[in-house]
């Protein structure tokens, strides 16, 4: 039987797998010009936000959970910061390779560790700092950021990581709000923000009219995987320690590399294998440390 103290970390792993699937769907949508159409990032971001909002609202109503409209400052911090992170991430995902984007966006554990001090009054322990640093070194070995490729996309990914940290801290501070209500609120705010930037996509009307069944299926895959990942992530950060969960979240890079091998035929180099080890080791250590009975 899985002990309750262990569940947030298990939820985080499942959320990472779901978000990695979403990233692969998004990468495919941004690189399908061979069949005559390639979606702009504004369109993909809108469908991602709207579909999650729609699916989450249906689930909330099915379980008789009342959506929150006003909410607390922590809820709005989570929703607004998360929405900015979503928009920045989707811009980067359509401009750069998936593994590179995940490398940069997964810098957010360092931001969480730094922001937890002034915002949560929780000074990270030395072991937390060591685990975060080891994990980030592993991320860097898997995919060294090529800052000369696309400055704006790299900057967008870095901004996304910062706002992700703010969103996770806000999520950790939310009390008494059901998980599904949090997801509905966030996805609703994200939909509104995505709708505001949608008109800036070139040829929006013609692009939407040219969508075929394959593109619609990929967009549906983005929405479903994002909904699953969002619920697992919300469950995790609403009940676990942000710094430790952020280290576990680095496992998303490992799943992305596996996806690169399976779907994009990317070979693994020795530095990538070392990087995977440097991510898995602190991740496993944090998970074991969370339950004293497993030590």
Steps between C-alpha positions, in 0.01 A plus 500: 500500500628845404528725804328843480829686548632332184198587280595860403824375346322221314243750370786724385657217299168420331452869426846518343418207271174665391666837434776330302231348277350848462841636402540237229154575361587871498834442331324297231243775444773760460692289247240358259561731207574193289127431476419856400433676829686594816317647798614823662576488870210732587249255353651198677513687832135601468381145430714369784348745749143477370486120481639465853242754620220311325604153620572621855167684523314188388684289760434757772129509425486120481648476850281787621794730565409867475748702290667794676458838330653747746726299728801598709815687404689170503254352250540801270878485536490138392266569206660818365860383540411161355329664202804715421719191528268308265512768231879536520550122496289447189688771315827325583363153420422598143837671445747259660554127546287347777797383707658846490178669610452256787860552604454874538148492646612243757723764655196587712611290804777752556245784486274310743786452745585868483142630514395264782725692733330843474150378405455193722752584772652157446874500470607207280718246673850426380385160372223669296755733342731210419216298344383793289852580382573138406173478310566822310849381407339185364257705295787700355686184399197357323456806281737791519306820423600641161438865572613606151215308331211719601550765766132589531389136535766430763403814690135395478584159649694662785208735573268198495714325762489804728122535479461125548682536831263781603201287399623199698554709814155652462356152457671380816343786697143427385295341774147364500445511123434168319759397245253507214387853590863618492553348156178656367601844631851480355389367162228766482753779559739336251222482241428871544869590461540269198191653340652848537814400307320280242432790256877558475543163325537549123210377285301361793174453307658321204713279726199390703309428181781283358525266799463133413413199716862429593553852632175486698611172656836651598324801655270264688807313622646827627179576690454155653864453606512857638181439701642181652834664573339811647291299744796290616721806537232684698451202730875480557576865574190554711619237750878465462812711557569725196879463503499121520219467242695727266794260513270209417360713216842492334418142402294653218825553312573128527158417357560752220826330404320164494237656275773636272635147457159338443331764282773721351781239467747698708807307616638533851856618561709418806448849643122451472520169684702666776245780513215252536680341794557837665127570477372158607732468802390817685141438393501153652681628809238770559217249457657255746577778746132604502401181680701415813379142482672455166842613620 
